[in-house]
Amino acid sequence: MGKTYLAAFDSAQYKRVLFVAHREEILKQAAISFRNVRQSDDYGFFYGKQKDTDKSVIFASVATLGRNEYLTEKFFASDYFDYLVIDEFHHAVNEQYQRIVNYFKPQFLLGLTATPERLDGKNIYEICDYNVPYEISLKEAINKGVLVPFHYYGIYDETDYSSLHLVKGRYDEKELNETYIGNVKRYELIYKYYKKYRSKRALGFCCSRKHAEEMAKEFCKRGIKAVAVYSNAGGGFAEDRDKAIARLKDQDIQVIFSVDMFNEGVDIAALDMVMFLRPTESPTVFLQQLGRGLRTSKGKEYLNVLDFIGNYEKAGRASLLLSGAKALEEKTVHDYSSIEYPDDCIVDFDMRLIDLFKEMDKKSLSIKERIKQEFYRVKELLDGKVPSRKELFTYMDDDVYRYCVRHAKENPFRRYLDFLNEINELSAAEQEVYSGIGREFLTLIEITDMQKVYKIPILYSFYHDGDIRLAVTDEDVLAAWKTFFDNGTNWKDFAPNISYSDYKSMTDKQHLSKAKSMPIKFLRASGKGFFVEKAGYAIAIREDLEAVIGNTAFREHMKDILEYRTMEYYRRRYEE
């Protein structure tokens, strides 16, 4: 879609720009785009052995710049850059990216990603307060002619996945290798369809180095020039990535078989075929791999997509992903003929696959079981730690989360302690909270209506960084209120159509008046008797909660609820 050019044009008027990415070739490609836009050679790189610090535009690798030794005044002052671009922004939740984001204080931070809807995607939006200036869907991009249409073929693959194990949502690589390596019938199937749909330049996505090597070997054996590309390559058919790309562009080879190295940030515009040769459990990875072949190129009318599908978990999702659908369907059995795809696109499933999908749909778990399974998947992801609401929100599969939001009765976020109790996941301290009045209070702040955001800072004034108060003064309320609305772009939620200067010109008296006339009033009226008046205070909570506010589990759950509800509010505001 040309995200890098968008960043180059938007930052053109700024004197000092930092562009951060995780691969050197992305930085080199970005430098070309910025040079074309700025018409200047005043740029440098910060990675490996090259560490320029005196250029107007710096292209830095996260692995180098993200080290504590470089995030110092000696290299760059925190306000050195006016404009900061983070490419592949979905990675920004990891520690090195966070160090960079937290250190620098630019006038503007721009995040770029082709795949915001990741399993950890909700944290991406949180970093930028759900402030998304531009977003375009796959469907819209193809319909506008910015990307080429796809001709997708779902090919029935007899490979049996039923006895393979899923580990943290992914099939075990060793078991996949044992299933694929030496499987002559499967080699023939892949070769047959590759020949049927003809290709000059193809990319095949494999499960492992061994698998990529084996596929390259089998294609070469059949007269198709192919190489394997993977990190730390050492096999007989392995090729350096840059060399392989150059050879593919020159048609010196016809196929590259790859492992995870072409999911993002590498452009071979002339690709006319991608082959999915392993189960793709992640919707993000599926769309990244598809996207590698959708770039427009002279003489290229469409991209052929060959997806070899067996009875693996989440088989059948492709049709929904290709249509741009995100949410879990209300009914499980999909009517594949009624799905709408982008203009000039073809989606063709082998009839045996449609039967397979319907059988798998029938066997699919009830939504309650699916939510429970998601909980345990996230718990495993966190190395056995029981996820907080915020962690479950962050890592839960997006379609399951959307279902939860639409169905209050089955939504674990509305009564999380009840949910944990049902599945025997409460700790001893939590059981103590659960058996008393603490649970009622926590449930109240979980479910209290928040069409607006005003109750959040009032509740934070009670929480007081974990030193929970039973009553709050006008000064306490004002401090929490202003801390909340001064943060990021929260001021926009203070009133409809308010400008930043309007907000900054408000007096403490006006702030306090709004707090008392709205959230404090509504908490007292609808707080099930928990919020009360008290002489000398703005608002108080019932004194019989005094016994529980010292419980660590109570404090942790109160904090978790406030953080989750703030993030959920932003998500809702962004979607609206």
SULNORVEN-V861444 format. One record per residue. RES is the residue in one letter. PHI is phi as a letter, one per 40 degrees, with the letter a starting at -180 (999 if undefined). PSI is psi in radians with two decimals (none if undefined). OMEGA is omega as a letter, one per 30 degrees, with the letter a starting at -180 (* if undefined). Layout:
<<RES & PHI & PSI & OMEGA> <RES & PHI & PSI & OMEGA>>
This chain:
<<M & 999 & -0.12 & l> <G & g & 0.67 & a> <K & c & -0.64 & a> <T & c & -0.68 & l> <Y & c & -0.67 & l> <L & d & -0.80 & a> <A & c & -0.69 & a> <A & c & -0.77 & l> <F & c & -0.76 & a> <D & c & -0.53 & a> <S & c & 0.06 & a> <A & d & -0.55 & a> <Q & c & -0.07 & a> <Y & c & 2.49 & a> <K & c & -0.86 & a> <R & b & 2.19 & a> <V & b & 2.39 & l> <L & b & 2.22 & l> <F & b & 2.09 & a> <V & b & 2.32 & l> <A & a & 2.98 & a> <H & b & -0.08 & l> <R & b & 2.46 & a> <E & c & -0.63 & a> <E & c & -0.50 & l> <I & c & -0.72 & l> <L & c & -0.73 & a> <K & c & -0.73 & l> <Q & c & -0.72 & a> <A & c & -0.67 & a> <A & d & -0.68 & l> <I & c & -0.80 & a> <S & c & -0.81 & a> <F & c & -0.67 & l> <R & c & -0.73 & l> <N & c & -0.68 & a> <V & c & -0.80 & a> <R & c & -0.26 & a> <Q & f & 0.83 & a> <S & a & 2.53 & l> <D & c & 0.21 & a> <D & c & 1.19 & l> <Y & a & 2.75 & a> <G & a & -3.13 & a> <F & b & 2.65 & l> <F & b & 1.49 & l> <Y & a & 2.81 & l> <G & f & -2.17 & a> <K & c & -0.27 & a> <Q & c & 2.13 & a> <K & b & 1.36 & l> <D & c & 2.40 & l> <T & b & -0.01 & a> <D & b & 0.41 & a> <K & b & 2.74 & l> <S & c & -0.68 & l> <V & b & 2.18 & l> <I & b & 2.29 & l> <F & b & 1.95 & a> <A & b & 2.48 & l> <S & c & 2.44 & a> <V & c & -0.58 & a> <A & c & -0.58 & l> <T & c & -1.01 & a> <L & c & -0.51 & a> <G & c & -0.07 & l> <R & c & 2.51 & a> <N & d & -0.57 & a> <E & c & -0.43 & a> <Y & c & -0.32 & l> <L & c & 1.12 & a> <T & a & 2.88 & l> <E & d & -0.50 & a> <K & d & -0.62 & a> <F & b & -0.98 & l> <F & a & 2.28 & l> <A & c & 2.68 & a> <S & c & -0.47 & l> <D & b & 0.32 & a> <Y & c & -0.73 & a> <F & c & 2.38 & l> <D & c & -0.49 & a> <Y & a & 2.24 & a> <L & b & 2.20 & l> <V & b & 2.19 & l> <I & b & 1.95 & l> <D & c & 2.78 & a> <E & f & 0.99 & a> <F & c & -0.31 & l> <H & c & -0.29 & l> <H & c & -0.13 & a> <A & c & -0.09 & l> <V & c & -0.20 & a> <N & c & 2.91 & a> <E & c & -0.78 & a> <Q & c & -0.74 & l> <Y & c & -0.75 & a> <Q & c & -0.67 & l> <R & c & -0.73 & a> <I & c & -0.84 & a> <V & c & -0.71 & a> <N & c & -0.48 & a> <Y & c & -0.87 & a> <F & c & 2.55 & l> <K & b & 1.24 & a> <P & c & 2.94 & l> <Q & c & -0.52 & a> <F & a & 2.40 & l> <L & b & 2.19 & l> <L & b & 2.17 & l> <G & b & 2.34 & l> <L & b & 2.29 & l> <T & a & 2.53 & l> <A & c & -0.23 & a> <T & b & 1.26 & l> <P & c & -0.44 & a> <E & c & 1.14 & l> <R & c & 2.94 & l> <L & c & -0.47 & l> <D & b & 0.28 & a> <G & c & -0.44 & a> <K & c & -0.52 & l> <N & c & -0.51 & l> <I & c & -0.86 & l> <Y & c & -0.62 & a> <E & c & -0.69 & a> <I & d & -0.64 & a> <C & b & 0.51 & l> <D & f & 0.60 & a> <Y & f & 0.52 & a> <N & c & 1.70 & a> <V & b & 1.79 & a> <P & c & -0.48 & a> <Y & a & 2.37 & l> <E & a & 2.40 & l> <I & b & 2.40 & a> <S & c & 2.85 & l> <L & d & -0.81 & a> <K & c & -0.82 & a> <E & c & -0.70 & a> <A & c & -0.72 & l> <I & c & -0.75 & a> <N & c & -0.54 & l> <K & c & -0.11 & l> <G & g & 0.21 & l> <V & c & -0.53 & l> <L & b & 2.73 & l> <V & c & 2.70 & l> <P & c & 2.83 & l> <F & b & 2.59 & l> <H & b & 1.79 & a> <Y & c & 2.26 & l> <Y & b & 1.99 & l> <G & c & 1.95 & a> <I & b & 2.26 & a> <Y & c & 2.17 & a> <D & b & 2.11 & a> <E & c & -0.09 & a> <T & d & 2.29 & a> <D & c & 2.03 & a> <Y & c & 0.00 & a> <S & c & -0.46 & a> <S & c & 0.03 & a> <L & c & 2.63 & a> <H & c & 2.44 & l> <L & c & 2.24 & l> <V & b & 2.03 & a> <K & f & 0.76 & l> <G & g & 0.04 & a> <R & b & 2.60 & l> <Y & c & 2.52 & l> <D & c & 2.20 & a> <E & c & -0.71 & a> <K & c & -0.76 & l> <E & c & -0.67 & l> <L & c & -0.74 & l> <N & d & -0.81 & a> <E & c & -0.55 & a> <T & c & -0.64 & a> <Y & c & -0.74 & a> <I & c & 2.22 & a> <G & g & 0.07 & a> <N & c & 1.47 & a> <V & d & -0.68 & a> <K & c & -0.69 & l> <R & c & -0.71 & l> <Y & d & -0.79 & a> <E & c & -0.70 & l> <L & c & -0.84 & a> <I & c & -0.79 & l> <Y & c & -0.76 & a> <K & d & -0.81 & a> <Y & c & -0.56 & l> <Y & d & -0.81 & l> <K & c & -0.67 & a> <K & c & -0.73 & a> <Y & c & 0.06 & l> <R & f & 2.35 & a> <S & a & 2.52 & l> <K & c & -0.62 & a> <R & a & 1.97 & a> <A & b & 2.70 & l> <L & b & 2.21 & l> <G & b & 2.29 & a> <F & c & 2.12 & a> <C & b & 2.96 & a> <C & c & -0.34 & a> <S & a & 2.95 & l> <R & d & -0.78 & a> <K & c & -0.73 & l> <H & c & -0.77 & l> <A & c & -0.77 & l> <E & d & -0.82 & a> <E & c & -0.72 & l> <M & c & -0.74 & l> <A & c & -0.77 & l> <K & c & -0.82 & a> <E & c & -0.67 & l> <F & c & -0.75 & l> <C & d & -0.69 & l> <K & c & -0.53 & a> <R & c & 0.21 & l> <G & g & 0.20 & l> <I & b & 2.08 & a> <K & c & 2.11 & a> <A & a & 2.66 & l> <V & b & 2.86 & l> <A & b & 2.37 & l> <V & b & 2.14 & l> <Y & a & 2.90 & a> <S & c & 2.62 & a> <N & f & 0.82 & a> <A & c & 2.38 & l> <G & a & 0.03 & a> <G & c & 2.96 & a> <G & c & -0.41 & a> <F & b & 0.15 & a> <A & c & 2.59 & l> <E & a & 2.50 & l> <D & d & 2.45 & a> <R & d & -0.87 & a> <D & c & -0.70 & l> <K & c & -0.73 & l> <A & c & -0.73 & l> <I & c & -0.80 & l> <A & c & -0.75 & a> <R & c & -0.65 & l> <L & c & -0.76 & l> <K & d & -0.68 & a> <D & c & 0.02 & a> <Q & f & 0.48 & l> <D & c & -0.46 & l> <I & b & 2.86 & a> <Q & b & -0.36 & a> <V & a & 2.42 & l> <I & b & 2.22 & l> <F & b & 2.17 & a> <S & b & 2.76 & l> <V & b & 1.84 & l> <D & f & 0.10 & a> <M & c & -0.10 & l> <F & b & 0.30 & a> <N & c & -0.56 & a> <E & a & 2.66 & l> <G & g & 0.13 & l> <V & b & 2.21 & a> <D & b & 2.13 & l> <I & b & 1.47 & a> <A & d & -0.56 & a> <A & c & 0.00 & l> <L & d & 2.31 & l> <D & b & -0.01 & l> <M & a & 2.40 & l> <V & b & 2.51 & a> <M & b & 2.16 & l> <F & c & 1.88 & a> <L & b & 0.24 & l> <R & a & 2.82 & l> <P & c & 2.33 & l> <T & b & 1.69 & a> <E & c & -0.51 & a> <S & c & 2.20 & l> <P & d & -0.63 & l> <T & c & -0.86 & a> <V & c & -0.70 & l> <F & d & -0.86 & a> <L & c & -0.58 & l> <Q & c & -0.80 & a> <Q & c & -0.73 & l> <L & d & -0.77 & a> <G & c & -0.41 & l> <R & c & -0.46 & a> <G & b & 0.06 & a> <L & c & -0.07 & l> <R & c & 2.49 & l> <T & c & 2.60 & l> <S & a & 2.61 & a> <K & d & 2.23 & l> <G & g & -0.05 & a> <K & c & 2.10 & a> <E & c & -0.54 & a> <Y & a & 2.96 & l> <L & b & 2.25 & l> <N & c & 2.32 & l> <V & b & 2.04 & l> <L & b & 1.99 & a> <D & b & 2.01 & a> <F & c & 1.87 & a> <I & b & 2.26 & l> <G & b & -2.81 & a> <N & c & 0.85 & l> <Y & c & 2.85 & l> <E & d & 2.44 & l> <K & g & 0.19 & l> <A & c & 2.49 & l> <G & g & -0.12 & l> <R & c & -0.39 & a> <A & d & -0.74 & a> <S & d & -0.71 & l> <L & c & -0.68 & a> <L & c & -0.71 & a> <L & c & -0.45 & l> <S & c & -0.22 & a> <G & g & 0.08 & a> <A & c & 2.52 & a> <K & b & -0.67 & a> <A & c & 2.64 & l> <L & c & 2.33 & a> <E & c & 2.58 & l> <E & c & -0.72 & l> <K & b & 2.69 & a> <T & c & -0.63 & a> <V & c & 1.98 & a> <H & c & 2.45 & l> <D & c & 1.65 & a> <Y & c & -0.35 & a> <S & c & -0.27 & a> <S & c & -0.01 & a> <I & c & 2.35 & l> <E & c & 2.33 & a> <Y & b & 2.94 & l> <P & c & 2.86 & a> <D & d & 2.44 & l> <D & g & 0.25 & l> <C & c & 2.60 & l> <I & b & 2.32 & l> <V & b & 2.02 & a> <D & b & 1.97 & l> <F & b & 2.40 & l> <D & d & 2.38 & a> <M & d & -0.57 & l> <R & c & -0.51 & l> <L & c & -0.67 & l> <I & c & -0.72 & l> <D & c & -0.74 & l> <L & c & -0.79 & a> <F & c & -0.72 & a> <K & c & -0.67 & l> <E & c & -0.75 & a> <M & c & -0.65 & l> <D & c & -0.75 & a> <K & c & -0.62 & a> <K & c & -0.11 & a> <S & c & 2.71 & a> <L & c & 2.68 & l> <S & c & 2.74 & a> <I & c & -0.59 & l> <K & c & -0.75 & l> <E & c & -0.65 & l> <R & c & -0.72 & l> <I & c & -0.74 & l> <K & c & -0.73 & l> <Q & c & -0.68 & l> <E & c & -0.73 & l> <F & d & -0.84 & a> <Y & c & -0.55 & l> <R & c & -0.77 & l> <V & c & -0.69 & l> <K & d & -0.74 & l> <E & c & -0.68 & l> <L & c & -0.56 & a> <L & c & 0.42 & l> <D & f & 0.73 & l> <G & g & -0.03 & l> <K & c & 2.36 & l> <V & c & 2.13 & a> <P & c & 2.49 & l> <S & c & 3.03 & l> <R & d & -0.75 & a> <K & c & -0.71 & l> <E & c & -0.69 & l> <L & c & -0.75 & l> <F & d & -0.74 & a> <T & c & -0.74 & a> <Y & b & -0.15 & a> <M & c & 2.44 & l> <D & d & 2.31 & a> <D & c & -0.66 & a> <D & c & -0.57 & l> <V & c & -0.72 & a> <Y & c & -0.75 & a> <R & c & -0.64 & l> <Y & c & -0.79 & a> <C & d & -0.79 & a> <V & c & -0.64 & a> <R & c & -0.27 & a> <H & b & 1.57 & a> <A & d & -0.64 & a> <K & c & -0.65 & a> <E & c & 0.09 & a> <N & c & 1.89 & a> <P & c & -0.37 & a> <F & c & -0.30 & l> <R & c & -0.46 & l> <R & a & 1.24 & a> <Y & c & -0.65 & l> <L & c & -0.66 & l> <D & c & -0.76 & l> <F & c & -0.82 & l> <L & c & -0.63 & l> <N & c & -0.73 & l> <E & d & -0.63 & a> <I & b & 0.30 & l> <N & f & 0.82 & a> <E & b & 0.27 & l> <L & c & 2.41 & l> <S & c & 3.01 & a> <A & c & -0.75 & l> <A & c & -0.65 & l> <E & c & -0.62 & l> <Q & c & -0.62 & l> <E & c & -0.76 & l> <V & c & -0.74 & a> <Y & c & -0.59 & a> <S & c & -0.03 & a> <G & b & -2.78 & a> <I & c & -0.39 & a> <G & d & -0.69 & a> <R & c & -0.72 & a> <E & c & -0.74 & a> <F & c & -0.77 & l> <L & c & -0.71 & l> <T & c & -0.70 & l> <L & d & -0.81 & a> <I & c & -0.28 & l> <E & c & -0.67 & a> <I & b & -0.12 & a> <T & d & 2.44 & a> <D & c & 2.31 & l> <M & b & 1.14 & l> <Q & c & -0.58 & l> <K & b & 3.06 & a> <V & b & 0.01 & a> <Y & c & -0.50 & a> <K & c & -0.46 & a> <I & d & -0.94 & a> <P & c & -0.54 & l> <I & c & -0.77 & l> <L & c & -0.62 & l> <Y & c & -0.56 & l> <S & c & -0.58 & l> <F & c & -0.73 & a> <Y & c & -0.77 & l> <H & f & 0.97 & l> <D & f & 0.57 & l> <G & g & -0.22 & l> <D & c & 1.34 & a> <I & c & 2.34 & a> <R & b & 2.61 & l> <L & c & -0.30 & l> <A & a & 2.58 & a> <V & b & 2.43 & l> <T & c & 3.02 & l> <D & d & -0.71 & a> <E & c & -0.70 & l> <D & c & -0.80 & a> <V & c & -0.82 & a> <L & c & -0.73 & a> <A & c & -0.82 & a> <A & c & -0.70 & a> <W & c & -0.87 & a> <K & c & -0.61 & l> <T & d & -0.73 & a> <F & c & -0.89 & a> <F & c & -0.35 & l> <D & c & -0.26 & a> <N & c & 2.22 & l> <G & f & -2.25 & l> <T & b & 0.41 & l> <N & d & -0.47 & a> <W & d & -0.47 & a> <K & c & -0.43 & a> <D & c & 0.03 & a> <F & c & -0.67 & l> <A & a & 2.72 & l> <P & c & 2.44 & l> <N & f & 0.48 & l> <I & c & 2.50 & l> <S & c & 2.87 & a> <Y & c & -0.69 & a> <S & c & -0.62 & l> <D & c & -0.80 & a> <Y & c & -0.81 & a> <K & c & -0.42 & a> <S & c & -0.06 & a> <M & c & 2.49 & a> <T & c & 2.85 & l> <D & d & -0.64 & a> <K & c & -0.72 & l> <Q & c & -0.71 & l> <H & d & -0.84 & a> <L & c & -0.66 & l> <S & c & -0.74 & l> <K & c & -0.74 & a> <A & c & -0.70 & a> <K & c & -0.59 & a> <S & c & -0.31 & a> <M & b & -1.52 & a> <P & c & -0.72 & a> <I & c & -0.75 & l> <K & c & -0.79 & a> <F & c & -0.60 & l> <L & c & -0.72 & l> <R & c & -0.64 & a> <A & c & -0.62 & a> <S & b & 0.25 & a> <G & c & 0.40 & l> <K & f & 0.61 & l> <G & g & 0.00 & a> <F & c & -0.57 & a> <F & b & 2.20 & a> <V & b & 2.91 & l> <E & c & 2.61 & l> <K & a & 2.28 & a> <A & d & 2.30 & l> <G & g & 0.00 & a> <Y & b & 2.72 & l> <A & c & -0.73 & l> <I & a & 2.68 & a> <A & b & 2.92 & l> <I & b & 2.72 & a> <R & d & 2.41 & a> <E & c & -0.36 & a> <D & c & -0.04 & l> <L & c & -0.13 & a> <E & d & -0.63 & a> <A & c & -0.47 & a> <V & c & -0.34 & a> <I & c & -0.25 & l> <G & c & -0.18 & a> <N & c & 2.16 & a> <T & d & -0.73 & a> <A & c & -0.68 & l> <F & c & -0.80 & a> <R & c & -0.77 & a> <E & c & -0.70 & a> <H & c & -0.65 & l> <M & c & -0.79 & l> <K & c & -0.78 & a> <D & c & -0.74 & l> <I & c & -0.78 & a> <L & c & -0.72 & l> <E & c & -0.75 & l> <Y & c & -0.80 & a> <R & c & -0.53 & l> <T & c & -0.82 & l> <M & c & -0.73 & a> <E & c & -0.64 & l> <Y & c & -0.81 & l> <Y & c & -0.74 & a> <R & d & -0.78 & a> <R & c & -0.75 & l> <R & c & -0.77 & l> <Y & c & -0.78 & a> <E & c & -0.63 & l> <E & c & none & *>>
